[in-house]
Amino acid sequence: MMVSLAVSLSGAAVPPRVLLVVDGLSVGMQIEVLAAVGTTTWRVRGSARIADSPQQLFVDDLTPVNVPIRYSLLVDGALAASSDQVVVPLTVRRGVELLLSSEDGSALVAPLRRPDTDPGAMRVEHSVTWVPGRPTPVIRFTPAGGRSGTWELITTTPSQSEALRALLAPGAPLLARVVRDRPELPAVAHALITSVDQHLLPGSTARAWQLSYVVVADPLADVLASVTTWSDVDAAYPGVTFADLDGAWQVATFGQWNTWERSPGA
């Protein structure tokens, strides 16, 4: 059986997540799924693994929105399959170019981005030593790397300002994703916020923010994302409370929960 990679949008989350189904594997194969938008690439979380069954399911919750994404499957280090392009849709107001969220996607803020602002820096390490009698110094250097910078953003309402404060409060890295094609911005970045400045705009409830950040590695790179989220449960069972579930499943066993083919007594 030929190895295949199928891609679709899944779930009730906003924005929707990308479901990837890898089929035709042999147990023991080393696999990895990569995503690409322009020159930005990332590995689908939890996809670098040894196949333990012919089919493997993955969820990509790192996606930028409103831009075409292509996925590639590597098997034992070689390209085995590629997907058609997929676009994760999200309607945002004019001026929104960046989505900020917690790394697990449980909190999401879409502030305005001040136009033509993306000051950044690249880390350069070197040492210069002057030696008496030499006309030029002795130098040591290493390849430059890393990315840091400052986002200049605007939250337009008090509730959005509070949402951004709540997002920043834990101090953990954030996930930053573009919402339209902006080749000069990374499509996806994991950013540790190093300083926050904010002030109220005159005569308005809007706030201007300056978020300094440094790009870091994905802190959840090896964590396999769940295919089903609470948003999916809420969408499937609107209006159902935990009390309703307790009443319906009060005589259920864990085996029935795991198969969930029908409700007890049905």
Contacts in CASP RR format, 6 or more apart in sequence:
PFRMAT RR
TARGET T0000
AUTHOR 0000-0000-0000
METHOD contacts of the structure
MODEL  1
MMVSLAVSLSGAAVPPRVLLVVDGLSVGMQIEVLAAVGTTTWRVRGSARI
ADSPQQLFVDDLTPVNVPIRYSLLVDGALAASSDQVVVPLTVRRGVELLL
SSEDGSALVAPLRRPDTDPGAMRVEHSVTWVPGRPTPVIRFTPAGGRSGT
WELITTTPSQSEALRALLAPGAPLLARVVRDRPELPAVAHALITSVDQHL
LPGSTARAWQLSYVVVADPLADVLASVTTWSDVDAAYPGVTFADLDGAWQ
VATFGQWNTWERSPGA
1 23 0 8 1.000
1 24 0 8 1.000
1 54 0 8 1.000
2 24 0 8 1.000
3 22 0 8 1.000
3 23 0 8 1.000
3 24 0 8 1.000
3 25 0 8 1.000
3 73 0 8 1.000
3 75 0 8 1.000
3 80 0 8 1.000
3 81 0 8 1.000
4 22 0 8 1.000
4 23 0 8 1.000
4 24 0 8 1.000
4 81 0 8 1.000
5 20 0 8 1.000
5 21 0 8 1.000
5 22 0 8 1.000
5 33 0 8 1.000
5 71 0 8 1.000
5 72 0 8 1.000
5 73 0 8 1.000
5 80 0 8 1.000
5 81 0 8 1.000
5 82 0 8 1.000
5 83 0 8 1.000
6 20 0 8 1.000
6 21 0 8 1.000
6 23 0 8 1.000
6 83 0 8 1.000
7 18 0 8 1.000
7 19 0 8 1.000
7 20 0 8 1.000
7 21 0 8 1.000
7 71 0 8 1.000
7 83 0 8 1.000
7 84 0 8 1.000
7 86 0 8 1.000
8 18 0 8 1.000
8 19 0 8 1.000
8 21 0 8 1.000
8 86 0 8 1.000
9 16 0 8 1.000
9 17 0 8 1.000
9 18 0 8 1.000
9 19 0 8 1.000
9 86 0 8 1.000
9 88 0 8 1.000
10 16 0 8 1.000
10 17 0 8 1.000
10 18 0 8 1.000
10 19 0 8 1.000
10 59 0 8 1.000
10 227 0 8 1.000
11 17 0 8 1.000
11 19 0 8 1.000
11 228 0 8 1.000
11 229 0 8 1.000
11 231 0 8 1.000
11 232 0 8 1.000
11 235 0 8 1.000
12 229 0 8 1.000
12 231 0 8 1.000
12 232 0 8 1.000
12 234 0 8 1.000
12 235 0 8 1.000
13 61 0 8 1.000
13 105 0 8 1.000
13 229 0 8 1.000
13 231 0 8 1.000
13 232 0 8 1.000
14 90 0 8 1.000
14 108 0 8 1.000
14 231 0 8 1.000
15 63 0 8 1.000
15 65 0 8 1.000
15 88 0 8 1.000
15 89 0 8 1.000
15 90 0 8 1.000
15 99 0 8 1.000
16 88 0 8 1.000
16 89 0 8 1.000
17 59 0 8 1.000
17 60 0 8 1.000
17 61 0 8 1.000
17 63 0 8 1.000
17 88 0 8 1.000
17 225 0 8 1.000
17 229 0 8 1.000
18 59 0 8 1.000
18 60 0 8 1.000
18 61 0 8 1.000
18 63 0 8 1.000
18 69 0 8 1.000
18 71 0 8 1.000
18 86 0 8 1.000
18 88 0 8 1.000
19 57 0 8 1.000
19 58 0 8 1.000
19 59 0 8 1.000
19 227 0 8 1.000
20 33 0 8 1.000
20 44 0 8 1.000
20 47 0 8 1.000
20 57 0 8 1.000
20 58 0 8 1.000
20 59 0 8 1.000
20 60 0 8 1.000
20 71 0 8 1.000
20 83 0 8 1.000
21 55 0 8 1.000
21 56 0 8 1.000
21 57 0 8 1.000
22 31 0 8 1.000
22 33 0 8 1.000
22 51 0 8 1.000
22 55 0 8 1.000
22 56 0 8 1.000
22 57 0 8 1.000
22 58 0 8 1.000
22 73 0 8 1.000
22 81 0 8 1.000
23 54 0 8 1.000
23 55 0 8 1.000
24 54 0 8 1.000
24 55 0 8 1.000
25 31 0 8 1.000
25 51 0 8 1.000
25 53 0 8 1.000
25 54 0 8 1.000
25 55 0 8 1.000
25 56 0 8 1.000
25 75 0 8 1.000
26 51 0 8 1.000
26 54 0 8 1.000
27 51 0 8 1.000
27 52 0 8 1.000
27 53 0 8 1.000
27 54 0 8 1.000
28 50 0 8 1.000
28 51 0 8 1.000
28 52 0 8 1.000
29 50 0 8 1.000
29 51 0 8 1.000
29 75 0 8 1.000
29 76 0 8 1.000
30 49 0 8 1.000
30 50 0 8 1.000
30 51 0 8 1.000
30 75 0 8 1.000
30 76 0 8 1.000
30 77 0 8 1.000
31 47 0 8 1.000
31 48 0 8 1.000
31 49 0 8 1.000
31 50 0 8 1.000
31 51 0 8 1.000
31 56 0 8 1.000
31 73 0 8 1.000
31 74 0 8 1.000
31 75 0 8 1.000
32 43 0 8 1.000
32 47 0 8 1.000
32 48 0 8 1.000
32 49 0 8 1.000
32 73 0 8 1.000
32 74 0 8 1.000
32 77 0 8 1.000
33 43 0 8 1.000
33 44 0 8 1.000
33 47 0 8 1.000
33 58 0 8 1.000
33 60 0 8 1.000
33 71 0 8 1.000
33 72 0 8 1.000
33 73 0 8 1.000
33 74 0 8 1.000
34 41 0 8 1.000
34 42 0 8 1.000
34 43 0 8 1.000
34 44 0 8 1.000
34 71 0 8 1.000
34 72 0 8 1.000
34 74 0 8 1.000
35 41 0 8 1.000
35 42 0 8 1.000
35 43 0 8 1.000
35 44 0 8 1.000
35 60 0 8 1.000
35 62 0 8 1.000
35 63 0 8 1.000
35 69 0 8 1.000
35 70 0 8 1.000
35 71 0 8 1.000
35 72 0 8 1.000
36 69 0 8 1.000
36 70 0 8 1.000
36 71 0 8 1.000
36 72 0 8 1.000
37 64 0 8 1.000
37 67 0 8 1.000
37 68 0 8 1.000
37 69 0 8 1.000
37 70 0 8 1.000
37 187 0 8 1.000
37 188 0 8 1.000
38 183 0 8 1.000
38 187 0 8 1.000
39 183 0 8 1.000
40 186 0 8 1.000
40 187 0 8 1.000
40 188 0 8 1.000
42 62 0 8 1.000
42 188 0 8 1.000
42 218 0 8 1.000
43 218 0 8 1.000
43 221 0 8 1.000
44 58 0 8 1.000
44 59 0 8 1.000
44 60 0 8 1.000
44 62 0 8 1.000
44 71 0 8 1.000
45 58 0 8 1.000
45 59 0 8 1.000
45 60 0 8 1.000
45 61 0 8 1.000
45 62 0 8 1.000
45 218 0 8 1.000
45 220 0 8 1.000
45 221 0 8 1.000
45 222 0 8 1.000
45 223 0 8 1.000
45 224 0 8 1.000
45 225 0 8 1.000
46 58 0 8 1.000
46 221 0 8 1.000
46 222 0 8 1.000
46 223 0 8 1.000
46 224 0 8 1.000
46 225 0 8 1.000
47 56 0 8 1.000
47 58 0 8 1.000
48 221 0 8 1.000
48 222 0 8 1.000
49 56 0 8 1.000
57 227 0 8 1.000
58 224 0 8 1.000
58 225 0 8 1.000
59 225 0 8 1.000
59 226 0 8 1.000
59 227 0 8 1.000
60 71 0 8 1.000
60 225 0 8 1.000
61 104 0 8 1.000
61 105 0 8 1.000
61 225 0 8 1.000
62 175 0 8 1.000
62 177 0 8 1.000
62 188 0 8 1.000
62 218 0 8 1.000
63 69 0 8 1.000
63 88 0 8 1.000
63 177 0 8 1.000
63 188 0 8 1.000
64 88 0 8 1.000
64 99 0 8 1.000
64 177 0 8 1.000
64 178 0 8 1.000
64 179 0 8 1.000
64 187 0 8 1.000
64 188 0 8 1.000
65 87 0 8 1.000
65 88 0 8 1.000
65 89 0 8 1.000
65 90 0 8 1.000
65 92 0 8 1.000
65 99 0 8 1.000
65 177 0 8 1.000
65 178 0 8 1.000
65 179 0 8 1.000
65 180 0 8 1.000
66 87 0 8 1.000
66 88 0 8 1.000
66 89 0 8 1.000
66 90 0 8 1.000
66 179 0 8 1.000
66 180 0 8 1.000
66 181 0 8 1.000
67 87 0 8 1.000
67 178 0 8 1.000
67 180 0 8 1.000
67 181 0 8 1.000
67 187 0 8 1.000
68 85 0 8 1.000
68 86 0 8 1.000
68 87 0 8 1.000
69 85 0 8 1.000
69 86 0 8 1.000
69 87 0 8 1.000
69 88 0 8 1.000
70 82 0 8 1.000
70 83 0 8 1.000
70 84 0 8 1.000
70 85 0 8 1.000
70 86 0 8 1.000
71 82 0 8 1.000
71 83 0 8 1.000
71 86 0 8 1.000
72 79 0 8 1.000
72 81 0 8 1.000
72 82 0 8 1.000
72 83 0 8 1.000
73 79 0 8 1.000
73 80 0 8 1.000
73 81 0 8 1.000
73 82 0 8 1.000
74 80 0 8 1.000
90 99 0 8 1.000
90 179 0 8 1.000
92 110 0 8 1.000
92 179 0 8 1.000
93 110 0 8 1.000
93 112 0 8 1.000
95 112 0 8 1.000
95 113 0 8 1.000
95 115 0 8 1.000
96 110 0 8 1.000
96 111 0 8 1.000
96 112 0 8 1.000
96 113 0 8 1.000
96 179 0 8 1.000
97 113 0 8 1.000
97 178 0 8 1.000
97 179 0 8 1.000
97 180 0 8 1.000
97 182 0 8 1.000
97 185 0 8 1.000
98 110 0 8 1.000
98 111 0 8 1.000
98 113 0 8 1.000
98 151 0 8 1.000
98 153 0 8 1.000
98 176 0 8 1.000
98 177 0 8 1.000
98 178 0 8 1.000
98 179 0 8 1.000
98 185 0 8 1.000
99 108 0 8 1.000
99 109 0 8 1.000
99 110 0 8 1.000
99 176 0 8 1.000
99 177 0 8 1.000
99 178 0 8 1.000
99 179 0 8 1.000
100 108 0 8 1.000
100 109 0 8 1.000
100 110 0 8 1.000
100 111 0 8 1.000
100 164 0 8 1.000
100 167 0 8 1.000
100 174 0 8 1.000
100 175 0 8 1.000
100 176 0 8 1.000
101 107 0 8 1.000
101 108 0 8 1.000
101 109 0 8 1.000
101 167 0 8 1.000
101 174 0 8 1.000
101 175 0 8 1.000
101 177 0 8 1.000
102 167 0 8 1.000
102 170 0 8 1.000
102 172 0 8 1.000
102 174 0 8 1.000
102 175 0 8 1.000
103 172 0 8 1.000
103 173 0 8 1.000
103 174 0 8 1.000
103 175 0 8 1.000
103 190 0 8 1.000
103 218 0 8 1.000
103 219 0 8 1.000
103 220 0 8 1.000
104 220 0 8 1.000
105 175 0 8 1.000
107 163 0 8 1.000
107 166 0 8 1.000
107 167 0 8 1.000
109 155 0 8 1.000
109 160 0 8 1.000
109 163 0 8 1.000
109 164 0 8 1.000
109 167 0 8 1.000
110 179 0 8 1.000
111 153 0 8 1.000
111 154 0 8 1.000
111 155 0 8 1.000
111 156 0 8 1.000
111 160 0 8 1.000
111 164 0 8 1.000
111 209 0 8 1.000
112 153 0 8 1.000
112 154 0 8 1.000
112 155 0 8 1.000
112 156 0 8 1.000
113 151 0 8 1.000
113 152 0 8 1.000
113 153 0 8 1.000
113 154 0 8 1.000
114 152 0 8 1.000
114 153 0 8 1.000
114 154 0 8 1.000
114 208 0 8 1.000
117 150 0 8 1.000
117 151 0 8 1.000
117 152 0 8 1.000
118 149 0 8 1.000
118 151 0 8 1.000
118 184 0 8 1.000
118 185 0 8 1.000
119 149 0 8 1.000
119 150 0 8 1.000
120 147 0 8 1.000
120 148 0 8 1.000
120 149 0 8 1.000
120 150 0 8 1.000
121 147 0 8 1.000
121 148 0 8 1.000
121 149 0 8 1.000
122 144 0 8 1.000
122 145 0 8 1.000
122 146 0 8 1.000
122 147 0 8 1.000
122 148 0 8 1.000
123 144 0 8 1.000
123 145 0 8 1.000
123 146 0 8 1.000
123 148 0 8 1.000
124 141 0 8 1.000
124 144 0 8 1.000
124 145 0 8 1.000
125 141 0 8 1.000
125 142 0 8 1.000
125 144 0 8 1.000
126 139 0 8 1.000
126 140 0 8 1.000
126 141 0 8 1.000
126 142 0 8 1.000
127 139 0 8 1.000
127 140 0 8 1.000
127 141 0 8 1.000
128 137 0 8 1.000
128 138 0 8 1.000
128 139 0 8 1.000
129 137 0 8 1.000
129 138 0 8 1.000
129 139 0 8 1.000
130 137 0 8 1.000
130 138 0 8 1.000
131 137 0 8 1.000
131 138 0 8 1.000
146 214 0 8 1.000
146 215 0 8 1.000
147 186 0 8 1.000
147 189 0 8 1.000
147 214 0 8 1.000
147 215 0 8 1.000
148 194 0 8 1.000
148 212 0 8 1.000
148 213 0 8 1.000
148 214 0 8 1.000
148 215 0 8 1.000
149 212 0 8 1.000
149 213 0 8 1.000
149 214 0 8 1.000
150 210 0 8 1.000
150 211 0 8 1.000
150 212 0 8 1.000
150 213 0 8 1.000
151 176 0 8 1.000
151 209 0 8 1.000
151 210 0 8 1.000
151 211 0 8 1.000
151 213 0 8 1.000
152 208 0 8 1.000
152 209 0 8 1.000
152 210 0 8 1.000
153 164 0 8 1.000
153 208 0 8 1.000
153 209 0 8 1.000
153 210 0 8 1.000
153 211 0 8 1.000
154 201 0 8 1.000
154 206 0 8 1.000
154 207 0 8 1.000
154 208 0 8 1.000
154 209 0 8 1.000
155 161 0 8 1.000
155 163 0 8 1.000
155 164 0 8 1.000
155 206 0 8 1.000
155 207 0 8 1.000
155 209 0 8 1.000
156 205 0 8 1.000
156 206 0 8 1.000
157 205 0 8 1.000
157 206 0 8 1.000
158 205 0 8 1.000
161 198 0 8 1.000
161 207 0 8 1.000
164 209 0 8 1.000
167 174 0 8 1.000
168 174 0 8 1.000
168 193 0 8 1.000
168 196 0 8 1.000
168 211 0 8 1.000
171 192 0 8 1.000
171 193 0 8 1.000
172 219 0 8 1.000
173 190 0 8 1.000
173 191 0 8 1.000
173 192 0 8 1.000
173 216 0 8 1.000
173 219 0 8 1.000
174 190 0 8 1.000
174 191 0 8 1.000
174 192 0 8 1.000
174 193 0 8 1.000
174 213 0 8 1.000
175 188 0 8 1.000
175 189 0 8 1.000
175 190 0 8 1.000
175 191 0 8 1.000
176 186 0 8 1.000
176 188 0 8 1.000
176 189 0 8 1.000
176 190 0 8 1.000
176 191 0 8 1.000
176 213 0 8 1.000
177 187 0 8 1.000
177 188 0 8 1.000
178 185 0 8 1.000
178 186 0 8 1.000
178 187 0 8 1.000
178 188 0 8 1.000
186 215 0 8 1.000
189 215 0 8 1.000
190 215 0 8 1.000
190 216 0 8 1.000
190 217 0 8 1.000
190 218 0 8 1.000
190 219 0 8 1.000
191 213 0 8 1.000
191 214 0 8 1.000
191 215 0 8 1.000
191 216 0 8 1.000
192 213 0 8 1.000
192 214 0 8 1.000
192 215 0 8 1.000
192 216 0 8 1.000
193 211 0 8 1.000
193 212 0 8 1.000
193 213 0 8 1.000
194 212 0 8 1.000
194 213 0 8 1.000
194 214 0 8 1.000
195 210 0 8 1.000
195 211 0 8 1.000
195 212 0 8 1.000
196 209 0 8 1.000
196 210 0 8 1.000
196 211 0 8 1.000
196 212 0 8 1.000
197 209 0 8 1.000
197 210 0 8 1.000
198 207 0 8 1.000
198 208 0 8 1.000
198 209 0 8 1.000
198 210 0 8 1.000
199 207 0 8 1.000
199 208 0 8 1.000
200 206 0 8 1.000
200 207 0 8 1.000
201 207 0 8 1.000
201 208 0 8 1.000
248 263 0 8 1.000
248 264 0 8 1.000
249 256 0 8 1.000
249 257 0 8 1.000
249 263 0 8 1.000
249 264 0 8 1.000
251 264 0 8 1.000
252 264 0 8 1.000
256 264 0 8 1.000
END
